C-alpha cells in the first residue's frame, strides 16, 4: 500500500475547510494542518512540511497568491494546488506565476481535486 499524501489545507471558510478535510481523509489522504489565512499557511507549511498544500486564493491578511509565492520560493518548497471561487484568467495566471502547480475553480468535483493533488505530488 502506498503512503498517504500529507495535505495542508489553507481556507478561510471553516465550513469548507471541514468539508475538504473530511473528503480528503475519505480519499485516503492525511490532513496534517489547517490554516485560516495565508500567513498561517506559510508558517504551517514550514512547520509540518506537507506533500501538497491546497490553498484558497482569497484569504485575509496574506492572500493565497502571496502565500503560494512565499512557499514556492522557500528552501522547503512543496507543490501548491490553488482553489479559487473566481475564474478570471488574470487571477489564474497570477497563481501559476506565483508557483502554483495548478489552479482549480472551487466548484470542481472532488475527483478532479484529488487528481490535481496526486499530479502535484508526482515527481
DOFINU-466030 format. One record per residue (C-alpha): residue in three letters; x, y, z. Coordinates in steps of 0.02 Angstrom, whole numbers. Example, Ala and Ser with C-alpha at 12.3 -4.5 7.8 and 13.67 -1.06 7.14 Angstrom:
BEGIN
<node residuo="Ala" u="615" v="-225" w="390"/>
<node residuo="Ser" u="684" v="-53" w="357"/>
% end
This chain:
BEGIN
<node residuo="Unk" u="0" v="0" w="0"/>
<node residuo="Unk" u="67" v="172" w="-44"/>
<node residuo="Unk" u="97" v="303" w="89"/>
<node residuo="Unk" u="-42" v="430" w="116"/>
<node residuo="Unk" u="-16" v="602" w="39"/>
<node residuo="Unk" u="4" v="731" w="178"/>
<node residuo="Unk" u="-100" v="888" w="149"/>
<node residuo="Unk" u="-107" v="1064" w="220"/>
<node residuo="Unk" u="-274" v="1150" w="189"/>
<node residuo="Unk" u="-272" v="1340" w="184"/>
<node residuo="Unk" u="-451" v="1405" w="176"/>
<node residuo="Unk" u="-531" v="1547" w="274"/>
<node residuo="Unk" u="-706" v="1471" w="270"/>
<node residuo="Unk" u="-713" v="1350" w="417"/>
<node residuo="Unk" u="-859" v="1251" w="344"/>
<node residuo="Unk" u="-771" v="1224" w="177"/>
<node residuo="Unk" u="-609" v="1181" w="268"/>
<node residuo="Unk" u="-703" v="1045" w="363"/>
<node residuo="Unk" u="-784" v="977" w="204"/>
<node residuo="Unk" u="-613" v="971" w="118"/>
<node residuo="Unk" u="-533" v="887" w="269"/>
<node residuo="Unk" u="-666" v="752" w="276"/>
<node residuo="Unk" u="-668" v="722" w="87"/>
<node residuo="Unk" u="-478" v="710" w="75"/>
<node residuo="Unk" u="-470" v="593" w="225"/>
<node residuo="Unk" u="-603" v="484" w="143"/>
<node residuo="Unk" u="-493" v="480" w="-13"/>
<node residuo="Unk" u="-351" v="410" w="93"/>
<node residuo="Unk" u="-253" v="572" w="115"/>
<node residuo="Unk" u="-193" v="640" w="282"/>
<node residuo="Unk" u="-229" v="821" w="328"/>
<node residuo="Unk" u="-81" v="871" w="436"/>
<node residuo="Unk" u="-131" v="1053" w="464"/>
<node residuo="Unk" u="-264" v="1184" w="427"/>
<node residuo="Unk" u="-241" v="1370" w="406"/>
<node residuo="Unk" u="-371" v="1509" w="401"/>
<node residuo="Unk" u="-260" v="1638" w="314"/>
<node residuo="Unk" u="-107" v="1646" w="202"/>
<node residuo="Unk" u="17" v="1697" w="337"/>
<node residuo="Unk" u="-36" v="1550" w="445"/>
<node residuo="Unk" u="-24" v="1436" w="292"/>
<node residuo="Unk" u="157" v="1485" w="260"/>
<node residuo="Unk" u="205" v="1455" w="442"/>
<node residuo="Unk" u="116" v="1287" w="449"/>
<node residuo="Unk" u="191" v="1234" w="282"/>
<node residuo="Unk" u="365" v="1261" w="352"/>
<node residuo="Unk" u="322" v="1179" w="518"/>
<node residuo="Unk" u="230" v="1024" w="453"/>
<node residuo="Unk" u="311" v="1002" w="280"/>
<node residuo="Unk" u="158" v="927" w="194"/>
<node residuo="Unk" u="172" v="842" w="25"/>
<node residuo="Unk" u="46" v="963" w="-52"/>
<node residuo="Unk" u="-39" v="1125" w="2"/>
<node residuo="Unk" u="-219" v="1155" w="-51"/>
<node residuo="Unk" u="-232" v="1346" w="-49"/>
<node residuo="Unk" u="-382" v="1461" w="-62"/>
<node residuo="Unk" u="-343" v="1610" w="-174"/>
<node residuo="Unk" u="-430" v="1746" w="-73"/>
<node residuo="Unk" u="-398" v="1748" w="114"/>
<node residuo="Unk" u="-372" v="1883" w="246"/>
<node residuo="Unk" u="-201" v="1953" w="298"/>
<node residuo="Unk" u="-97" v="1867" w="163"/>
<node residuo="Unk" u="-192" v="1807" w="9"/>
<node residuo="Unk" u="-166" v="1638" w="-71"/>
<node residuo="Unk" u="-62" v="1705" w="-215"/>
<node residuo="Unk" u="65" v="1787" w="-100"/>
<node residuo="Unk" u="67" v="1636" w="16"/>
<node residuo="Unk" u="95" v="1522" w="-134"/>
<node residuo="Unk" u="240" v="1630" w="-191"/>
<node residuo="Unk" u="318" v="1626" w="-16"/>
<node residuo="Unk" u="304" v="1437" w="-9"/>
<node residuo="Unk" u="367" v="1411" w="-188"/>
<node residuo="Unk" u="521" v="1520" w="-156"/>
<node residuo="Unk" u="564" v="1444" w="12"/>
<node residuo="Unk" u="702" v="1315" w="40"/>
<node residuo="Unk" u="568" v="1192" w="99"/>
<node residuo="Unk" u="453" v="1222" w="-52"/>
<node residuo="Unk" u="314" v="1099" w="-91"/>
<node residuo="Unk" u="178" v="1092" w="-225"/>
<node residuo="Unk" u="28" v="1207" w="-205"/>
<node residuo="Unk" u="-143" v="1174" w="-282"/>
<node residuo="Unk" u="-241" v="1337" w="-281"/>
<node residuo="Unk" u="-431" v="1340" w="-266"/>
<node residuo="Unk" u="-524" v="1493" w="-324"/>
<node residuo="Unk" u="-705" v="1548" w="-322"/>
<node residuo="Unk" u="-658" v="1656" w="-471"/>
<node residuo="Unk" u="-611" v="1600" w="-646"/>
<node residuo="Unk" u="-537" v="1766" w="-703"/>
<node residuo="Unk" u="-391" v="1723" w="-818"/>
<node residuo="Unk" u="-277" v="1855" w="-737"/>
<node residuo="Unk" u="-305" v="1778" w="-563"/>
<node residuo="Unk" u="-265" v="1603" w="-628"/>
<node residuo="Unk" u="-111" v="1669" w="-717"/>
<node residuo="Unk" u="-56" v="1758" w="-557"/>
<node residuo="Unk" u="-74" v="1598" w="-456"/>
<node residuo="Unk" u="27" v="1497" w="-583"/>
<node residuo="Unk" u="159" v="1634" w="-596"/>
<node residuo="Unk" u="173" v="1631" w="-405"/>
<node residuo="Unk" u="220" v="1447" w="-416"/>
<node residuo="Unk" u="56" v="1351" w="-402"/>
<node residuo="Unk" u="61" v="1182" w="-488"/>
<node residuo="Unk" u="-123" v="1202" w="-536"/>
<node residuo="Unk" u="-271" v="1317" w="-509"/>
<node residuo="Unk" u="-445" v="1245" w="-494"/>
<node residuo="Unk" u="-615" v="1327" w="-477"/>
<node residuo="Unk" u="-699" v="1289" w="-310"/>
<node residuo="Unk" u="-847" v="1210" w="-399"/>
<node residuo="Unk" u="-734" v="1072" w="-464"/>
<node residuo="Unk" u="-780" v="893" w="-425"/>
<node residuo="Unk" u="-690" v="801" w="-286"/>
<node residuo="Unk" u="-614" v="677" w="-409"/>
<node residuo="Unk" u="-533" v="819" w="-506"/>
<node residuo="Unk" u="-462" v="896" w="-347"/>
<node residuo="Unk" u="-391" v="729" w="-290"/>
<node residuo="Unk" u="-312" v="701" w="-461"/>
<node residuo="Unk" u="-236" v="876" w="-456"/>
<node residuo="Unk" u="-162" v="838" w="-284"/>
<node residuo="Unk" u="-92" v="672" w="-342"/>
<node residuo="Unk" u="-22" v="751" w="-501"/>
<node residuo="Unk" u="59" v="891" w="-400"/>
<node residuo="Unk" u="143" v="765" w="-286"/>
<node residuo="Unk" u="216" v="658" w="-426"/>
<node residuo="Unk" u="399" v="692" w="-471"/>
% end
